[in-house]
Amino acid sequence: MSKKIMLLALAVASMAAFALPSMAMAEDIPLHLVPKPEGAKSITGGAAELSTVGGTVVTSKKTDGTATFETSTTGTIELTFTESSSFGFPCTSAGQSSGTVTTATQPFHLVTLPGKVPGILITPPANGVFAEFTCAGFLTAVVKGNGIIGTITAPACGASSTTSTSKFEKSATGVQKHKKVEGTETEYHLTSSINGGAFQEAAQVGEGITNLVVNTKLECT
């Protein structure tokens, strides 16, 4: 091989070596919003339901909350469920008015689900407890688990909007519909202990609209 050809080959190889990390970084960019939402954003929603595989069901007529973005893909979220009840009796978190259930402040991550579906993963706070409440003194519930996954139904990938809608669904009583993030084998789901009993699988159903205030684009991977 002549010196010129050898030098050309080395130059091409060097360019490829520098290009590969950039390509890998582009592929590794997670689902995110552009521009990054600033400050706390209000969440509004309608009816919600928490169910366990054992058959316990708690319903709420209204959902409100706050989402605070720390990056364009992560942040924290806290939710309040009002007019909550089970078997016709009000369910209430400590310090709240009758029928009001609150969650802890929980981390969230925008993620891609199998099938390239845009989604959101909410994970537990440091103490592992999503929520605690009692229903008229006859039922006490502690909600834990390693996380809950929902889908982002609006805006669509590549589209922009001043609001973002997330939806959480079940496939059966106490069983969350979406359990995995694309590229991983970890299954995420809630668990709930009723009246101090063993923790059993649980599912949360509901839909919330986050007010992003400014026009924001959902960039998918």
N, C-alpha and C positions, 0 to 999 in steps of 0.2 A: 504494500500500500504506500503511495507517495505521501510526502509530508503534508501537502495541501489537503489531500483527502482525509488524512488522519486528523488534522487540525479542525476540519469541517465537522467530522464525526464527533469530536470532543465538544465542539461548540453546541451542536444539536443536543447532545446528551446533557450538557450543563443547563440549557434552556428548559429541557424537559424536567430536570430535577427541581428547578425553581417553580415550574408551572404546576407540578403535581400537588404540593401543599396547598396552593391557592384553590385548585379544583376541589380538593378534599374539604377545605373550609367552606366553600360554597355549598357543597352537598350536605354539610353538617349544620347549616344554619337552621334553627328550629322555626316552627310556625311563629309568626310575630305580627305586631301591628305597627303601621307607619302612618304618622309619627307616633312615638311612644306617648300614651295618654299620661297627662300630668295631674297630680293631685287625686283626691278621693272621688270616685264616680258612683253615682247612685244606681241601685238595682231595683226594678219593680217587677212583680210577677203575680200570677194568680194562685190558683189552688195548688197544693202540694200534698204528697202522701209519703209516709214512712211505713214500710211493712217488713215483717220478719218471716222467715221460712216456717216459723212456728204458728203463724196466723195472726199475730198481733198487728193491728193497723191503726195508725194515727193520721188524721187528716187535718189540713189547715186550709182556710179559705183565701188567705192572702200572704204574699211573700214580699219582703223588702230587704234591702241590704246595701253594703258598700264594698266596692272593689278599689284597691289601691295598687297601681302598677309600680313595681320597683325597677323593672326593665321592660322592654317591649314584648316580653314573652312570659314574665313571672310577676308575682305580686302576692297580696293577701286579700282575703275575702271574709266577711262576716254577714250572717243572714238572720233575719227575724221572721218568724212564722206567727201569724195572728189568727184568732178564732180557731185554735187547735183543739182537737178532742179525740177521744177514743171511747167507743161504746156509749157515746152520748155525754160523756163527762169531760170537762175542760182539762187540758194539759198545759202545765205551766212550769217554766224554769224559775229557779230561785231568784227572788227580787223583782219579778215581773208581774204585770197585771194578769188576772185570770185569762187563760187561753193563749198566752204569749210564750212561745218557745224561742230561745236564742241559741246561736252557735258561738263557739269560741272564734277567735281570729285565726284563720287557717291559710296556709300557703296554697297558691295555685300555679299551674304551669299550662301554657298553651301547648298542645301536643298534636301529633298526627296519629290517627287511629288506622287499623288495618283497612285497606282499600282506599288509602289516601284521603280519609275523611278528617276534616279539621275538628279538633276537640279540645276539651279542657279537663285537666286532672286536678282535683282538690285533694290535698293530703292532710293528715291530722296535725294539730299543734304539738308542741313539745311534750305535753303530758299525755298525748294519745287520745284525748277525749274530744269528740266533735260537739256533743251536746248532752245535757242531762235535764230531765224533767220528771214531774209527777202528774198523774191524772186523778184528781179528786181524792188523793190519798190511798187509792186502791191499787194503783199501778205506778211503779217507779222504773224509769228507763235510763240506761247509760249507753250512748252510741259511740263506738270506737271503729276500728278497721284501719287498713293501710291506705285507703283512698277511694274516691268515687270519680267515675269518668262520665262526662256528658259530651254531646256534640254541639258544635257551633253551626247553627242553621242559617244565620245571616250575620254579616254579609257573606256572599260566596267568595271563594278564593279569587284573589285579584280584584275584587270589587271594593268600593269604598262606601262608608255610611257614617252617620253620626251616632248610631246605636249598634249594639252587638247582642244577638240572641243566643242563649245557651239552653239546651234541652237535656233533661235527665230522664231516662226511661227504664222500665223493668221488663224482663222477659217472662217472669212469673212472680208470684207473691214472694217477696224477700230476695229476689234474684235480679241484680242489675243487668241491663241489656248489654252494655259495653263494659268490658273488663280489662282489655289489653291496649297498650300503646304499641304502635308499629315498630317492629324490630326487636321486641322484647317478649319474654315468656311469662313475666310477672303478671299475676291476676290481681286486680284491685277490686275490693268490695268493702262495704260497711259490715259491722257486726253490732249486735245489740244484746244487752243483758236486761231481762225483765224481772223485776222484783228480786234482784240478787242472784238469779239463776245463771247458768252457763251462757256464754256469748254464742249467739247464732247468727248466721248470715242475714243481712238486711239490705233493703233497697230503698232509694229515695227517688221519687218521681216529681217532676216540676219543670217549670220553664221561667227564665228570667231575662229581662232586657236591661242591659247596661247602657247608661247614657254617656257616650263618649264625648259629647258636647261639640267637638270639631269633626270634620270629615276625616275618617281614618280608614286606611286600606289594610285588608287582611292578606298578608303575604304567606303563601303556603309552600311546602317543600315537596 
